Amino acid sequence: MLHTTRVAAVPVTGRHTINTYLLLGRRPVLVDAGTPGKAGTIVEGLARHGVDPADLALIVLTHAHLDHFGSAAELQRLTGAPIAAHAADAGPYRSGRSRRPYRPTGPMGRLMARARPLYARIEPVEPDILLDGPTSLADFGVDGRIMPTPGHTAGSVSVLTDEGDLVAGDLIAGSFMGLIPRRPANPPFHDDPARNLASLQAMLALRPRALHVGHGGPLDPGRVARWAAREQRRLT
């Protein structure tokens, strides 16, 4: 029997300023956990899609920045769902300190790097599943894979469904934190821009049908590919 997986945005700040995502397959899987104090907002978002928190099969964390794992520990208590995250970012998850130093990609990043909230202490979380390579989600009710996509942080991951939806974390973003719709851009920070771009190009080579990003609405892969080619020229 064929099953499909639907990707639904669950915004935690603004319309698309900071997103988490719900993968609706045979069982529901949540990707990312927003900023600290947003567990209630996320649970309300689950309910809007008909998901009881107790039915959540898994929480996948794309990387160890506070806007992506800030409410992970509270969500785990509320849902009982295990957490999957990459081993290379395990230190920040366990310490409750967002991965640092922040390495700006441009003027917005340089401005944001001075913002005190970015250095707030986060409730630590211990991932139940430490990833070190591509990992199937079939056992959690979703036809798709968690894919390592290092560069934004060493332990960044994305999720690719069998239908071709790529939930990309901060592999790429909408311009100005998603305020300009459909326009690809770097997020404010990357640990390693060249490695991140290589990860992005590797994901584009798998021919996704849409990219669902942490900041902004869905991005068209053709437009992202053209942006990536310009970014390659800029970096070299």
C-alpha positions in Angstrom: 0.0 0.0 0.0 1.4 3.4 -1.0 1.5 6.1 1.6 2.2 9.8 1.1 3.9 12.3 3.4 2.5 15.8 3.7 4.8 18.6 5.0 3.0 21.3 7.0 4.7 24.4 8.4 4.1 25.1 12.1 5.4 28.7 12.6 6.6 29.7 16.0 7.4 33.4 15.3 5.6 35.5 12.7 4.0 34.0 9.6 7.2 32.3 8.5 10.0 34.1 10.5 10.8 30.9 12.5 9.3 27.6 11.4 9.1 24.1 12.6 7.6 21.4 10.3 5.2 18.6 10.8 5.7 15.5 8.6 2.3 13.8 8.2 2.8 10.2 7.1 1.6 7.0 8.7 2.6 8.7 12.0 3.5 12.3 12.6 7.1 13.5 13.0 8.1 17.0 14.0 11.2 18.7 12.6 12.8 21.4 14.9 11.6 22.8 18.2 11.7 26.6 17.8 13.0 29.1 20.4 12.8 28.7 24.1 9.3 29.0 25.6 7.5 28.1 22.4 6.4 24.5 23.2 2.8 25.5 23.8 2.7 27.3 20.5 4.0 24.3 18.7 1.6 21.9 20.5 -1.3 24.2 19.4 0.1 24.0 15.8 0.1 20.2 16.0 -3.6 20.3 17.1 -4.5 22.5 14.1 -3.3 19.6 12.0 -5.2 17.0 14.0 -2.2 15.7 15.8 -2.4 14.7 19.5 0.9 15.5 21.2 1.0 11.9 22.6 0.9 10.5 19.0 4.1 12.3 17.9 6.5 9.6 16.8 9.8 11.6 16.7 11.3 15.0 17.0 14.2 15.7 14.6 16.5 18.6 15.4 18.2 20.1 12.3 21.0 21.8 14.2 22.1 23.3 17.6 21.0 26.9 17.4 18.6 28.2 19.9 15.8 28.9 17.3 15.8 25.3 16.3 16.2 23.4 19.6 15.1 26.0 22.2 11.9 24.2 23.2 13.1 20.6 22.6 13.3 19.5 26.2 9.9 20.9 27.1 8.4 19.3 23.9 9.8 16.0 24.8 8.2 16.2 28.3 4.8 17.2 26.7 4.8 14.6 23.9 7.0 11.7 25.2 8.6 11.6 21.7 12.2 10.6 21.3 14.6 13.2 19.8 17.0 12.5 16.9 20.0 14.8 16.3 23.4 14.6 14.8 26.3 13.6 17.0 28.5 16.5 15.8 26.2 19.0 17.6 25.7 16.9 20.7 27.8 19.2 22.9 25.5 22.2 22.5 22.4 20.1 23.0 23.8 18.7 26.2 25.1 22.0 27.6 22.1 24.1 26.7 24.4 26.6 25.0 23.7 27.3 21.3 26.6 26.4 19.0 29.1 29.3 18.9 30.8 31.4 17.8 28.2 32.8 15.4 29.9 33.4 12.1 28.0 36.1 10.2 27.4 35.6 6.4 26.7 39.4 5.9 25.6 42.6 7.5 22.4 41.1 9.0 24.5 38.5 10.7 27.0 41.0 12.0 24.1 43.0 13.5 22.4 40.0 15.0 25.6 38.6 16.5 25.5 41.4 19.0 22.0 40.6 20.1 22.0 39.4 23.7 19.1 36.9 23.3 21.2 34.8 21.0 23.4 34.0 24.0 20.6 32.9 26.3 20.9 29.7 28.2 18.7 26.9 26.8 17.3 24.0 28.7 19.7 21.1 27.9 18.4 18.1 26.0 19.9 14.6 25.5 19.1 13.2 22.1 17.8 9.7 22.2 19.1 8.9 18.7 22.5 10.3 17.8 22.9 10.3 14.0 26.1 9.9 12.1 24.9 9.3 8.5 21.7 9.0 6.4 18.9 7.5 8.5 15.5 6.2 7.4 12.4 7.4 9.0 10.3 4.4 8.0 10.3 3.1 11.6 8.7 6.4 12.7 5.9 6.3 10.1 7.4 8.6 7.4 8.7 7.5 4.0 11.9 9.6 4.0 15.4 10.0 5.3 17.4 12.3 7.6 20.4 13.5 5.6 23.6 15.0 7.1 24.0 18.5 5.5 27.0 19.9 7.4 28.2 23.5 7.0 25.7 25.7 8.7 26.9 23.8 11.8 29.0 20.6 11.8 25.9 18.6 12.9 23.3 20.1 10.6 20.8 17.7 9.0 17.9 18.0 6.6 15.0 15.6 6.0 14.1 14.4 2.5 10.8 12.7 2.0 10.3 10.1 -0.7 7.9 12.5 -2.5 10.8 15.0 -2.8 10.1 17.5 -0.1 13.3 18.7 1.5 13.0 20.2 5.0 16.2 22.0 5.0 16.7 23.7 8.4 19.2 26.6 7.8 20.8 25.0 4.7 19.3 28.0 3.0 16.8 30.7 4.0 14.3 33.1 2.6 15.7 36.5 2.1 15.7 38.8 5.2 14.6 35.9 7.4 11.8 35.1 5.1 10.3 38.6 4.8 10.9 38.6 1.0 8.9 35.6 -0.3 10.4 32.9 -2.6 13.8 34.6 -2.7 16.7 32.4 -1.6 19.5 33.8 0.6 22.0 32.8 3.2 20.8 32.7 6.8 22.6 35.2 9.0 25.2 32.6 10.1 27.2 29.7 8.7 30.1 27.9 10.5 31.5 27.0 7.1 29.9 28.6 4.0 31.8 26.5 1.4 30.8 23.2 3.1 27.2 24.4 3.5 27.1 25.2 -0.2 28.4 21.8 -1.0 25.7 20.2 1.2 23.1 22.4 -0.6 24.3 21.3 -4.0 24.3 17.7 -3.0 20.7 18.0 -1.9 19.7 19.8 -5.1 21.3 16.9 -7.1 18.6 14.6 -5.5 16.0 16.8 -7.4 13.7 17.8 -4.6 10.4 19.3 -5.6 10.4 22.0 -2.9 12.7 23.3 -0.1 11.0 24.0 3.3 13.3 26.3 5.3 13.6 27.4 8.9 13.1 31.0 7.9 10.6 31.8 5.2 8.1 30.1 2.9 8.8 27.2 0.5 11.6 27.8 -2.1 11.6 26.6 -5.7 14.6 24.3 -6.3 15.3 25.8 -9.7 15.6 29.3 -8.2 17.7 27.9 -5.4 20.0 26.2 -7.9 20.6 29.5 -9.8 21.3 31.3 -6.4 23.7 28.5 -5.5 25.6 28.9 -8.8 26.0 32.7 -8.0 27.1 31.9 -4.5 29.7 29.4 -5.8 31.2 32.2 -8.0 31.2 34.6 -5.0 32.9 32.2 -2.7 35.6 31.2 -5.2 
